Amino acid sequence: MESYYKALKIEKISPNGFRGDSLAGCIEDNVVSEERIAFYLNGKKLLSVMSIPKEQDCHIVGFLISEGVMSNVSQIRHLEIAKDGKSVAIEAEIVEENLKNLFREKTLTSGCCVGVAGNLEGHIVERFVESSRKVLCSEIFTHLRFFEKPSELFDKTGCVHKAMLVLEDSQLICEDIGRHNAIDKVMGKAHLQGLDTKNALLYVSGRLSLEMVIKAVMHNIPIVVSKAAATFMGVRAAQETGVTLIGFARGERANVYTHSGRICADS
């Protein structure tokens, strides 16, 4: 695997003082290595994001669909990652009004890394997720155990969020320093592979806030599961848009906040 982390010399402390090599006075540890990635849309710079320089094509596609600037990958004419990995360019048919909204009404998100979401209000989120998807309680926790398996990058750094899509016969996983980025990447990956997300489960590592729910809605995801808590605005958005929201999924317990009719007890 390509290295997305760097080794550094650090010092560790405990209640008894400094710990580590008594000669060097420090030990080696790994930190994740993010980059500023520039997004270009139709020949113009759209924005820059701090992200792990991996799956940048998935990232921009997922982001644009999440924001309603694009609706599907058939609108893409060209998509290319720069050789240095620090920018990605897309040529596509877009919804100009929703592109303008990205810059007209910016909202600081409540994510772990400060992000910007421009289309949290307005017609693009006035939709209801219609899905007949049902899931057994046991399935939720089987997928959770798979989701909780640590990756090499997390093992090395302990500094990444993860998002996983559970589809009919496959699972897609993406990681990034930001939970928003991880979700956009896994969504973009699914769309670029021509996979239908309308009956998918989305597992995320971060809290279930408003913008997390809206991302699921924009990709027609009916069920979202997180190890973390939900916020009041996240729960209200899920109720209004038809998303089954499950939080505090740990071990063999979880909280169901909305639309529990999609969850079935094992017979």
C-alpha positions as CSV (number, residue, x, y, z in Angstrom):
1,M,0.0,0.0,0.0
2,E,1.1,3.5,-0.7
3,S,2.2,5.3,2.4
4,Y,-0.2,8.0,3.6
5,Y,1.6,8.5,6.9
6,K,5.0,9.7,8.0
7,A,7.2,8.6,10.9
8,L,8.2,11.3,13.4
9,K,10.2,11.5,16.6
10,I,7.9,12.3,19.6
11,E,8.1,12.4,23.4
12,K,5.5,10.6,25.6
13,I,4.5,11.6,29.0
14,S,2.6,9.9,31.9
15,P,1.7,11.0,35.4
16,N,5.3,10.1,36.3
17,G,6.9,12.3,33.7
18,F,8.5,11.6,30.3
19,R,8.7,8.1,28.9
20,G,10.7,6.7,26.0
21,D,14.3,5.9,25.1
22,S,16.4,7.1,27.9
23,L,19.3,7.9,25.6
24,A,17.4,9.6,22.8
25,G,14.7,11.0,25.0
26,C,12.1,10.3,22.3
27,I,10.4,7.5,20.4
28,E,9.2,7.1,16.8
29,D,5.5,7.3,16.0
30,N,3.4,7.7,12.8
31,V,1.2,10.6,11.9
32,V,-1.3,10.7,8.9
33,S,-0.1,12.8,6.0
34,E,-2.8,14.9,4.5
35,E,-2.6,17.3,1.5
36,R,-4.4,20.3,0.2
37,I,-6.3,18.8,-2.8
38,A,-7.7,21.3,-5.4
39,F,-11.0,20.5,-7.1
40,Y,-11.4,21.9,-10.6
41,L,-14.9,21.9,-12.3
42,N,-15.3,22.7,-16.0
43,G,-11.9,24.4,-16.2
44,K,-12.3,26.6,-13.1
45,K,-11.0,26.0,-9.5
46,L,-14.0,25.1,-7.4
47,L,-12.4,24.7,-3.9
48,S,-9.6,23.1,-2.0
49,V,-10.0,20.4,0.7
50,M,-7.6,19.0,3.2
51,S,-7.7,15.2,2.5
52,I,-5.6,12.1,2.2
53,P,-4.4,12.1,-1.4
54,K,-6.2,8.9,-2.3
55,E,-9.3,8.2,-4.4
56,Q,-9.5,11.9,-5.4
57,D,-11.7,11.1,-8.4
58,C,-14.2,9.4,-6.1
59,H,-14.1,12.3,-3.7
60,I,-15.0,15.0,-6.2
61,V,-17.8,12.9,-7.7
62,G,-19.3,12.1,-4.4
63,F,-19.0,15.7,-3.2
64,L,-20.7,17.1,-6.3
65,I,-23.6,14.7,-6.1
66,S,-23.9,15.3,-2.4
67,E,-24.3,19.0,-3.1
68,G,-26.7,18.5,-5.9
69,V,-24.3,20.0,-8.5
70,M,-24.5,16.7,-10.4
71,S,-27.1,14.0,-10.1
72,N,-25.4,11.0,-11.7
73,V,-22.1,10.0,-13.4
74,S,-23.6,10.0,-16.9
75,Q,-23.1,13.8,-16.8
76,I,-19.3,13.4,-16.6
77,R,-17.5,14.1,-19.8
78,H,-13.9,13.8,-18.4
79,L,-12.4,13.1,-15.0
80,E,-8.6,13.2,-14.3
81,I,-6.3,13.2,-11.3
82,A,-3.1,15.2,-11.6
83,K,0.1,13.3,-11.7
84,D,1.2,14.8,-8.4
85,G,-2.1,13.8,-6.9
86,K,-2.8,17.3,-5.5
87,S,-5.6,18.2,-7.8
88,V,-8.5,16.5,-9.6
89,A,-10.4,18.0,-12.6
90,I,-13.8,17.1,-13.8
91,E,-15.8,18.2,-16.9
92,A,-19.5,17.6,-16.5
93,E,-23.0,18.8,-17.1
94,I,-24.0,20.5,-13.9
95,V,-26.9,22.3,-12.2
96,E,-25.7,25.9,-12.2
97,E,-28.1,27.1,-9.5
98,N,-26.8,24.5,-7.0
99,L,-23.2,25.4,-7.9
100,K,-24.0,29.0,-7.1
101,N,-25.5,27.9,-3.8
102,L,-22.1,26.5,-2.7
103,F,-20.8,30.0,-2.6
104,R,-24.0,32.0,-1.8
105,E,-24.8,30.3,1.5
106,K,-21.9,28.7,3.2
107,T,-22.4,26.8,6.5
108,L,-19.6,25.6,8.7
109,T,-20.3,21.9,9.4
110,S,-20.1,20.3,12.8
111,G,-17.6,17.7,11.6
112,C,-14.3,16.7,13.1
113,C,-12.5,18.8,10.5
114,V,-14.0,22.2,9.6
115,G,-15.8,21.8,6.3
116,V,-18.2,23.8,4.1
117,A,-21.6,22.8,2.9
118,G,-23.5,25.2,0.8
119,N,-26.7,23.3,-0.1
120,L,-28.1,22.3,3.3
121,E,-31.3,24.2,2.7
122,G,-33.5,24.7,-0.4
123,H,-35.0,22.4,-3.0
124,I,-32.2,19.9,-3.3
125,V,-33.0,18.4,0.2
126,E,-36.7,18.6,-0.2
127,R,-37.0,14.9,-0.9
128,F,-38.1,11.7,0.9
129,V,-36.1,8.5,0.7
130,E,-38.5,5.9,-0.6
131,S,-37.1,2.4,0.0
132,S,-38.6,-1.0,0.8
133,R,-35.3,-2.1,2.2
134,K,-35.5,-4.3,5.3
135,V,-32.6,-5.4,7.5
136,L,-32.4,-8.0,10.3
137,C,-31.1,-6.9,13.6
138,S,-28.4,-9.6,13.3
139,E,-27.3,-8.2,9.9
140,I,-26.7,-4.8,11.4
141,F,-24.3,-6.2,13.9
142,T,-22.6,-8.6,11.4
143,H,-21.8,-5.6,9.2
144,L,-20.8,-3.6,12.2
145,R,-18.1,-6.2,13.2
146,F,-16.7,-6.0,9.6
147,F,-16.8,-2.2,9.7
148,E,-14.9,-2.2,13.0
149,K,-11.9,-4.2,11.7
150,P,-9.0,-1.8,11.8
151,S,-7.2,-0.8,8.6
152,E,-3.4,-0.5,8.2
153,L,-3.7,3.2,8.1
154,F,-5.7,3.4,11.3
155,D,-3.3,0.9,13.0
156,K,-0.4,3.1,12.0
157,T,-1.9,6.5,12.9
158,G,-5.2,6.2,14.8
159,C,-6.2,9.3,12.8
160,V,-8.8,8.4,10.1
161,H,-12.5,8.3,9.8
162,K,-14.1,5.5,7.8
163,A,-17.3,5.1,5.7
164,M,-18.7,1.8,4.4
165,L,-21.5,1.1,2.0
166,V,-23.2,-2.3,2.3
167,L,-24.7,-3.2,-1.1
168,E,-26.5,-6.3,-2.2
169,D,-23.4,-8.4,-2.8
170,S,-20.5,-6.2,-1.9
171,Q,-19.0,-3.7,0.5
172,L,-17.1,-0.5,-0.3
173,I,-14.9,1.2,2.3
174,C,-13.1,4.5,2.2
175,E,-11.0,6.4,4.8
176,D,-10.0,10.0,5.3
177,I,-9.0,12.5,8.0
178,G,-12.5,14.0,7.8
179,R,-15.8,12.0,8.1
180,H,-17.4,14.2,5.4
181,N,-14.5,13.3,3.0
182,A,-14.8,9.6,3.8
183,I,-18.5,9.6,3.0
184,D,-18.1,11.5,-0.2
185,K,-15.3,9.2,-1.3
186,V,-17.3,6.0,-0.7
187,M,-20.4,7.5,-2.5
188,G,-18.3,8.6,-5.4
189,K,-16.6,5.1,-5.6
190,A,-20.0,3.5,-5.8
191,H,-21.3,5.8,-8.5
192,L,-18.1,5.4,-10.6
193,Q,-18.5,1.7,-10.4
194,G,-22.1,1.9,-11.6
195,L,-23.6,0.6,-8.3
196,D,-27.1,1.5,-7.1
197,T,-27.1,2.9,-3.6
198,K,-30.9,3.1,-3.1
199,N,-31.0,0.0,-1.0
200,A,-27.6,0.4,0.7
201,L,-26.7,0.7,4.3
202,L,-24.2,3.4,5.1
203,Y,-21.8,2.9,8.1
204,V,-19.9,5.9,9.4
205,S,-17.5,6.4,12.2
206,G,-18.5,9.9,13.1
207,R,-21.5,11.5,14.8
208,L,-24.8,11.7,12.9
209,S,-25.3,15.4,12.4
210,L,-27.5,17.3,9.9
211,E,-25.0,17.3,7.1
212,M,-24.3,13.6,7.4
213,V,-28.0,12.8,7.0
214,I,-28.3,15.1,4.0
215,K,-25.4,13.3,2.3
216,A,-27.3,10.1,2.7
217,V,-30.5,11.6,1.3
218,M,-28.7,13.0,-1.7
219,H,-27.6,9.5,-2.6
220,N,-30.9,7.8,-1.7
221,I,-29.4,5.8,1.2
222,P,-32.3,4.5,3.4
223,I,-30.3,3.3,6.4
224,V,-27.4,5.0,8.2
225,V,-25.5,3.4,11.1
226,S,-22.8,5.0,13.3
227,K,-20.8,4.0,16.3
228,A,-21.3,7.6,17.5
229,A,-24.2,9.7,18.7
230,A,-26.8,11.6,16.7
231,T,-27.6,15.3,17.1
232,F,-31.0,16.7,17.4
233,M,-30.9,18.3,13.9
234,G,-29.6,15.1,12.5
235,V,-32.5,13.1,14.0
236,R,-35.0,15.7,12.8
237,A,-33.6,15.7,9.3
238,A,-33.7,11.9,9.2
239,Q,-37.3,11.9,10.3
240,E,-38.4,14.4,7.7
241,T,-36.5,12.7,4.8
242,G,-37.3,9.1,5.5
243,V,-33.8,7.9,6.6
244,T,-33.5,5.1,9.2
245,L,-31.0,6.5,11.7
246,I,-29.1,4.2,14.0
247,G,-26.5,5.5,16.5
248,F,-24.3,4.2,19.3
249,A,-23.9,0.9,17.5
250,R,-21.4,-0.9,19.6
251,G,-21.0,-4.5,20.4
252,E,-24.6,-5.9,20.1
253,R,-26.5,-2.8,21.1
254,A,-27.7,0.3,19.1
255,N,-30.1,3.2,19.3
256,V,-32.7,3.6,16.6
257,Y,-33.8,7.2,16.2
258,T,-36.1,7.2,13.2
259,H,-38.1,5.0,10.8
260,S,-37.6,1.7,12.7
261,G,-40.0,0.0,10.4
262,R,-37.1,-1.0,8.1
263,I,-35.6,-3.1,11.0
264,C,-36.8,-6.7,11.5
265,A,-36.2,-8.9,14.5
266,D,-34.6,-12.2,13.8
267,S,-37.2,-15.1,13.9
